[in-house]
């Protein structure tokens, strides 16, 4: 699609073809609207639908579009009816134009005034939203992880190629000047040859509450909220957000925070494919200590302590998830450490990185970045009708999310394989890695025991070493693992296969 020139509000049925109908949406009879403190021609506005207006959708997506004079939010969509109240706040900030509130995204997608879909739903709905949006002719911005499983990521990559649409994944680090400059510094040999990176998510995650059966909030359309997932009892006290730590809907911090850091690690190491092998060890531990109740069972079923090793042959990425209270590594709690032959680089926040020599002396700093830059990059590509301008397209998001998914598959397949620290130490010695696996294990054991976890009573587990075919993005010789690359599709909330988009 070329430069956006559309007869917008006065022509479309939603806004009315009469001046009186247009006026109801804050548009004058001459076809202009007052927004962001200036007159902007209505037919130059990019119509936006924001799907999912919890913390991220409301705080980042809506604010980003309201701050950009090229866009106007026409719809907000959420299964929870209480969130319609945000329409009034948006209207007050965009010249009186009040978005229409809908629960079912399909209603908004059928409206030709919508050019862009921006998705901040729960993980299990991301891919459905992306594929449906592109099939409806919309460009889309989809939060990370862009998909809930590998097959969904493949479908997104196929859809953006087939429909030639802009599909930006919300790994905003790709648009931050600090990371762009750091990446160029690495490529220019700033820390020598790079083959190994360590991603970190040392983020405190408290218990999400006791496992049980709870009521669905009366304001939520649970059929729509569940989407592709089966209709199942709610087993967590806090309906919103805490789905992150239940595998039916979320992907744990390996899939929540991980796609940010694994994306940067792949970028800095120049890796553009799935790994040769993957293995994860760890557990969901410490909540009985936190609650001072040895019989306490937390409602989450994703790992809160995980180490995942991704082998790419001549390169390697290790990602550490650690949800208990503890310091990070080399000054980074959530970040990436890239090791080179002549030093290392630490990305310790979204807008800051620093390079060090082998003795730990800082040699260079890289600063700057915010969320708005990534949304602006997306809109630049939309206006130009050129997906190649995106800093993080759907395939990029699929590869980074896919790392989380295959890491979790190894964990889930091995979660009943509980072994002692000594046995685990012997096992990790044999894992092919450019890391010192034993040193990493010992560091995490020390932290965990210091927190108060008895690893004899509640030991770690280790998953199988899974071998992959990076071309087909499937596992070799493991039908059980391959079955977990997708999920059963619940009608009508179907994410099509890549071959069906």
N, C-alpha and C positions, 0 to 999 in steps of 0.2 A: 504494500500500500504506500502510495506517495505521500506528499505533504497533506495533512488533514484539512480538507475544505469540504464542509458539510453544511447543508441547510438544516440547522439544528432545531432550536426550541419552538419557533413559530410554525414549522412545517410538520413536526412529528405529532402523532395522535396523542401521546402521553401528555404533552405540554399544550396541546390544542392548536388548531389552525387559525383560531380567532384571537384577536388582540386581548380580549377579555380572558380567554383561557391562559394565554401566556402570562398575563399580569398576575395570575394566581401563583406563579412560580417566581415572581420577582423580576419579570422580564417586561420591558417597555414595549409599546406598540411599534416602535421603530426597530425592534429586534436587538436591543442591547441590554446588558444587565450590569448592575452595579455590584462589583465584588473586589475584595482585597484593596479597597480604597481607590479604584480606578474604573473607568468605563472600558469594557472589553467586549468586542463583537461576539454575540452569542454563537455564531456559526464557526468561530475559531476555537471554541472550548472543546476539550477532550472529556467526554462523559465517562464517569467512573462509577463502578459498583464495588463497594468494599464488602467482602464476605467474611463474617466473623469479626465481631467488634468487642472482644474482650480486651485485656490490657494491651496486647500488641497491636491489634487492629485499630483500636481507638487511639492509643497513645502515639503510634508511629505511622501507620498507614493513613488514617484520616488526617492527621496533622500535616503529613507530607504533601498530600494533595491540596489541602486548604492553603498551604504556603506557596504553592506553585500557581502562578497566574494563568497557566495553560489549561488547567483542569477545573472541573466542577463535579462534586459528588452528587450523583442522581439517585443512587440507591445505597442503603445499607441493608445487609441481609444477615439474619441470625436466627437460629431456632428458638432462642430465648426472647420472649415478647417483652421482657422488662427493658431490653436494650433499645427499644424504639425511642426512649427518652433522649438518646444521643442525637436524634435527628434535629431537635430544637437547638441544641448547642451548635451543631454544624450550620444550621440555617443562620444563626446569629453571626457566624464568622464568614459566610460566603454570600453576603448581600441579600439575605432573606430567602434564598432558594433552599427550601427544605427537601432533603432527600426523601424518597419513598421508602418505607420500611416493609420488607417482605421476609418471610421465613424460608421460603424455598428459592434457591438460587436460580432455578430454571425460569422463574417468572421474569427476573431481571435479564437473563441471557436472551430471552425472546424479544427484548426491547431494542430496536435498532439505534436508539440514541446512545446506548451504552457502547463505548469503544474499548474500554479497559476494565478488566476484572482484577481486583487486588485481594488476595486470599490470606487470611490469618486465622483459619479455623484450627481445629485439632488435627493432628498429623494424618489420621486415617482418612480425612476428607480432601487433603491437598491435591492428590493426583486426579480425583474425580472432578474437582473444580477446574483444574488446569485443562484437562482434555475436553471437558464439556464446553469450556469457554472458547478454546481454539476452534472447536467444531462449529460453534455459533458465530465465528468470525471475529472474536475478540482477541486482543493482545492481553497478556496476563503477567502479573507479578505474584509469585507464590512463595510463601515463607518456607524456610528450611525446617525439617528435611522436606524436600520437594515431593516426597512420596513415602508411603508407609512400608513398602517392600520393593524388591528389585524389579519385578515385572511391571509395577506401576511406573517406575522411573523409565523403563524402556518405552512404555506407552507415551509418556510425555515427550521423550526425544523423538519418537516417530511422528507425533502430532505436530510438533513445531516445524519439523522438516516438511511434512505433507502440506500443511496449510500456510507455510511461510509466515508464521506469526512470531512476534516478539514474546518470549517467555523468560522472564528474569526471575532467578531464584534469590531469596533474601539473604544471601551470604554477602553482607554489605562490606566486608573487609576488602573485597575485590575492587571497590571504588574509592577506598581511602588512600589519599596521597602517601601516607606513611608506608602502607603495604606495597603500593605500586613502586615507590622509590626503593624500598628494601628488596623487592623482587629483582629490580634491575641491577641493584648493587650485587646481589648474589650471582646473577647471570653474567655480570662483568668480572667475576672472580674475586669479589671482595673478601670472601672468607675461604677462598681456594675451591677445591673440588668438593661438591656436596653429594652425599649418598644416603644420609640418615637424618630423620627428623622425629622429634618426640612431641606429640600433642598432649595437652594437659587440660583436664577439667577437675580441678581441686576446688569444688564448689559445695559448700555445706547444704545438704538436703535433709531436713528433718523428716520424721515419720509423717506419712500422710493420714495416719489414723488407723484404728484397728480394723482388720478385715471383718466384714459383716455384710448385711443386706440393708440397703438404705433406699428411701423413696426418691424417685425422680422428681425434681422440682416441678410444681404444677404449671409453671410458666414456660417449660421447655417442651417442644414437640420432639419426643424421644425417637420417633421413627426417622425424622429428618436428621436429627443429631447423630444417630447411629450410622446413617448412610450406608456405605459398603459393608460395615461390620454387622455381625448378627445382633438381633435384639437380645440383650442379656441383662440379668439383674445388676443393679448398681452396687458395687461392693466397697466403695470408698465413701467416707463422710462428706468430703468436699467435692461436689459434682464437677465444677469448673476447675480448670488448670491441673488438678491432680491426676487427670487421665494420662499425663505425661509418663507416669511410673507404672502404668498397666499396659502390657504388651498388645492387648486387643486394639488399643487406640493410639498409644504412644510408643516410644522406642527407648525410654530411659535417657540418661544423660549421654550415653554413647551416641544416641540419635537426636538428642535435643541440642546439646552444646557441641557434640562431636563434629557435625558437618561444617561448622565454622573453622575449627582447627585442622581437621583433616583436609579441608579445602585449601587452606593456606599451605599446609605441608606438601600437598600434591603440586601446588602452584610453584613453590620454591624449589622442589626437586624435579620439576618438569615431568610429571607422571600424568598420563592421560588414558588410563585403562584400569581394569580391575586387577587385583594382586594375583600372584601365582599361588600363594597359600595364605591362610588366615587361621588364627587360633586365639581363643580367649580363655582366661582363667580369672576367678574372682568369686563374688557372692553378693547376697543382699544381707548385710550384717550390721550389728550395732544398735538396732532399735530397741532390743530388749534391755541393753545397757542404758540407752537414752531414757527409757520409761521406767527403769529400775524394776522391771518385771520379767523374770526369766521365761515366763510363758507367753509373753506378748508376741502377737503376730501382726506385722504391718500389712496394710492393704496392697502395697505395691508388689509387683512380681517381675520387675526388671532389676538388673544388677546395680548396686550403688558403689561397689568396688570392683573394677574390672581393668585388666591389662590385656590389650589386643595387639597382636603382632601381625603386620602385613608385610609379606615378603614379595618383592618385585624382581628377584634375581640379583641384579647388581645394586639395587636400592632397597631401602626398608623404612617403614613408618611404624612407630609404636604409639598407641594412644592409651593414656591412663585416665580412668574415671575414678574419682574418689570423693564420696559424699559425706564423710565424717569430718569432724573439726580438726584440721591439721594444716601446717604451712605447706606451700607449694615447692617447686623445684627451681633453683637458680633465679629466685625472685619472681617467678611466674606461677600464679595459681590457675588462671585460665589463659592459655596461650600456646605458643609453639616455640620449640628450640630446634634450630637447624644447625647441624654440626658439619663443619668443613675442615679441610686439611690445614687451613691457616687461621682457624678461629671458629667462632660460632655466633649466631644471631638469635636474639630472644625477642619474640613478639609477646608483650605482656599485657596489652590492652588493644582495643579496636583501633586506637589512634596513635599508638606508640610502639616502636621497635628500636633495638639498639644492637650494634655489632661489638664483639669483644675479640681480643687477641687470645692466643692459647693460654696466656697467664691470667686471663680474666679482666684485663684492662679494657675499659670502654673506648672504642675507636671512632664510633660514628653513631648518631641518633637520627631517627626518622619520626616526624611528628605530623599530625593532622588527619582529620577524618570525622565524619558524622553520617547518620542514616540518610539525611536528605540527599547526599551526593549519589547514593545508589538509586533512589527513586528518580532523581534528575537524569541519570544515565539511561534508565528505563524509558522515561518520557522522550528523551532525545531520540532514542531508537524508534519509538512509536511514531513520532512526528516525521522522521525521515523515512519510515516504512522499511527500515533496514535492520533485521535481527543481528547482523554481524557487528553492529555497534554496541551490543550488550557486553557488559563486563562479566556476566555470569549467566549464561543461557541454560536452557533446560537440560541439555546433555551434561554440562558441567555440574549442575546440581544433582543429576542422577548419579554421576560417578562418586561425588562426595557423600551423598546420602547412602549410596550403595555400600560404601565401606562400613558404615554403621550397621547396615542390615546384615551383611555377611559376618561381621564380628559378633552380632547378637545371635545369629544362627548357631555359631560354634558354642556360645555360652549356653543357649537354651538346650542344645543337644547334650551338653555335659553337666547340667546343673545338679543332677543326681549323683554325679561321680565325685563324691567327697573324698579328699585325701589329706593326709597330714602334711605339715610344712616340709618335713624332711623328704617325703615322697614327691611333693610338688617341686622342691628344689632339684631333685634328680630329673624330673620330667622336663623342666624348662631349660636345663643344660643342653638338651638335644634339639631344641627349637631353633631352626635356622633364623638368624637375626644378626643385624649389625650392632645391636645393643648388647650390653652385658646383662643377660636375662636374670642371672642369679642375683646380681647386685640390685636390680630393680625390684625383684621379689623381696629380698631382705629389707630393703627400704620400706616397702609397703607393709610387710609383716610387723616391722618395728612400730610404725605409725598406728597400725590397727590394734596391736596389743597394748600400746600406750593408752589408747582410748578406753581400754577395758574389755575388749572382746577376747573371749577364751577360744582360741583357734583349735583347741583340742575338742571342745564341746560343740562348737559351730565352725567347722573347717571350711576352707575354700574348696571350690570344685574347679575342674579343668575340662574344657570341651575338646572335641576331636580336632586334629590338624586337618583342615579341609583344603583340598587341592582344587584349583579353579582353571577353567579354560577362559582366558580373558576375552577371547573373540566372541564366544557364545554367551559369556557371562553366566555360566552354569558350573556346578560342581562335577568333578570327575569321579565316577564310581560311588556316589552316595545319593541314593534315591530319596532318603529321608531329608537330607539337607536341601535337595532340589525342590522338594514339595513345599519347603518353607520360603522359597523365592517369590511365592504368590500367596493369595488367599482365595477362599471361596467367594464368589461374587453374588451379592444379594440384590435381586431385582427390586425396584428398577434402578438402584443406585450402583450401576455397573461401571467399573473402570475397564474399558476394552483392552484386549491384548494388543501388543504393538502392531501385530499384523491386521488388526481389525479397526484401527482408528480411521 
